[in-house]
Amino acid sequence: MQEGTEISSGHSAETATTLWRGDVYAANCPTRLLLDRIADKWTVLLLTTLAAEPMRFNALKRRIEGVSQKMLSQTLRQMERDGLATRTVEASVPVSVTYSITPLGLTLVRALQPVIDWAETRMPEVALAQTAYDERIG
């Protein structure tokens, strides 16, 4: 939190966001934890998948190759806690659980999309740089 900035308990979340700005360079800043989470590949892949459409757990597991059931469950739970996704349970036999992206999650997807585009289009250049590095060092 920036010096001289504080949130009183009487402010709404919207007001609080205009009064508070984190400092990711400060060791005890909670935004570091959030930055770590949103930079996680599973979070990025889940957010972009859910931005396209709500999905059930097993559909997400099939769509995102390589994610374990444990990691998928942990990531979805953390995304729900952070307000990036919602979990809707439908009383049926068997119980049906659907995950959806939230409006807050959509704002994050919009911010991440240029990074995703960069990674998808620049991988050949990165691979060349890696090869050149390995040849110099190896």
WOKASUL-V42634 format. One record per residue. N is the residue number from 1. RES is the residue in three letters. SS is DSSP state (A for helix, B for strand, O for the rest). PSI is psi in whole degrees, 0 to 359 (none if undefined). OMEGA is omega in whole degrees, 0 to 359 (NA if undefined). Layout:
{{N,RES,SS,PSI,OMEGA} {N,RES,SS,PSI,OMEGA}}
This chain:
{{1,MET,O,139,180} {2,GLN,O,147,182} {3,GLU,O,137,179} {4,GLY,O,4,181} {5,THR,O,133,177} {6,GLU,O,162,179} {7,ILE,O,127,175} {8,SER,O,157,184} {9,SER,O,346,181} {10,GLY,O,359,182} {11,HIS,O,147,176} {12,SER,O,167,179} {13,ALA,A,322,180} {14,GLU,A,315,178} {15,THR,A,320,181} {16,ALA,A,322,182} {17,THR,A,334,178} {18,THR,A,339,180} {19,LEU,A,337,188} {20,TRP,O,132,173} {21,ARG,O,127,181} {22,GLY,O,171,175} {23,ASP,O,96,185} {24,VAL,O,347,179} {25,TYR,O,347,177} {26,ALA,O,133,185} {27,ALA,O,325,185} {28,ASN,O,15,182} {29,CYS,O,127,180} {30,PRO,O,342,178} {31,THR,A,340,175} {32,ARG,A,319,179} {33,LEU,A,319,179} {34,LEU,A,318,178} {35,LEU,A,319,177} {36,ASP,A,317,182} {37,ARG,A,315,184} {38,ILE,A,346,175} {39,ALA,O,357,180} {40,ASP,O,134,183} {41,LYS,A,322,182} {42,TRP,A,321,178} {43,THR,A,314,179} {44,VAL,A,313,181} {45,LEU,A,320,178} {46,LEU,A,317,179} {47,LEU,A,313,182} {48,THR,A,328,176} {49,THR,A,313,180} {50,LEU,A,338,177} {51,ALA,A,331,180} {52,ALA,A,320,180} {53,GLU,O,151,173} {54,PRO,O,147,182} {55,MET,B,155,174} {56,ARG,B,163,185} {57,PHE,A,307,183} {58,ASN,A,328,176} {59,ALA,A,320,176} {60,LEU,A,318,180} {61,LYS,A,321,177} {62,ARG,A,321,184} {63,ARG,A,321,185} {64,ILE,O,92,184} {65,GLU,O,137,174} {66,GLY,O,347,179} {67,VAL,O,132,178} {68,SER,O,161,179} {69,GLN,A,319,180} {70,LYS,A,314,181} {71,MET,A,321,178} {72,LEU,A,314,180} {73,SER,A,313,180} {74,GLN,A,317,182} {75,THR,A,316,178} {76,LEU,A,319,179} {77,ARG,A,316,180} {78,GLN,A,322,177} {79,MET,A,322,178} {80,GLU,A,316,180} {81,ARG,A,322,181} {82,ASP,O,356,179} {83,GLY,O,18,181} {84,LEU,O,338,181} {85,ALA,B,157,174} {86,THR,B,154,180} {87,ARG,B,121,180} {88,THR,B,123,180} {89,VAL,B,126,177} {90,GLU,B,126,180} {91,ALA,O,101,178} {92,SER,O,176,177} {93,VAL,O,112,353} {94,PRO,O,168,179} {95,VAL,O,137,180} {96,SER,B,127,179} {97,VAL,B,126,180} {98,THR,B,139,178} {99,TYR,B,140,180} {100,SER,B,156,175} {101,ILE,B,148,178} {102,THR,O,168,174} {103,PRO,A,322,177} {104,LEU,A,318,177} {105,GLY,A,322,178} {106,LEU,A,324,177} {107,THR,A,325,178} {108,LEU,A,319,178} {109,VAL,A,318,178} {110,ARG,A,324,178} {111,ALA,A,326,182} {112,LEU,A,334,187} {113,GLN,A,317,177} {114,PRO,A,326,178} {115,VAL,A,318,177} {116,ILE,A,314,178} {117,ASP,A,317,179} {118,TRP,A,312,182} {119,ALA,A,319,182} {120,GLU,A,331,183} {121,THR,A,343,184} {122,ARG,A,0,182} {123,MET,A,320,178} {124,PRO,A,321,178} {125,GLU,A,321,178} {126,VAL,A,318,179} {127,ALA,A,319,176} {128,LEU,A,317,179} {129,ALA,A,320,179} {130,GLN,A,317,179} {131,THR,A,315,179} {132,ALA,A,318,179} {133,TYR,A,310,181} {134,ASP,A,322,179} {135,GLU,A,322,178} {136,ARG,A,317,186} {137,ILE,A,321,189} {138,GLY,O,none,NA}}
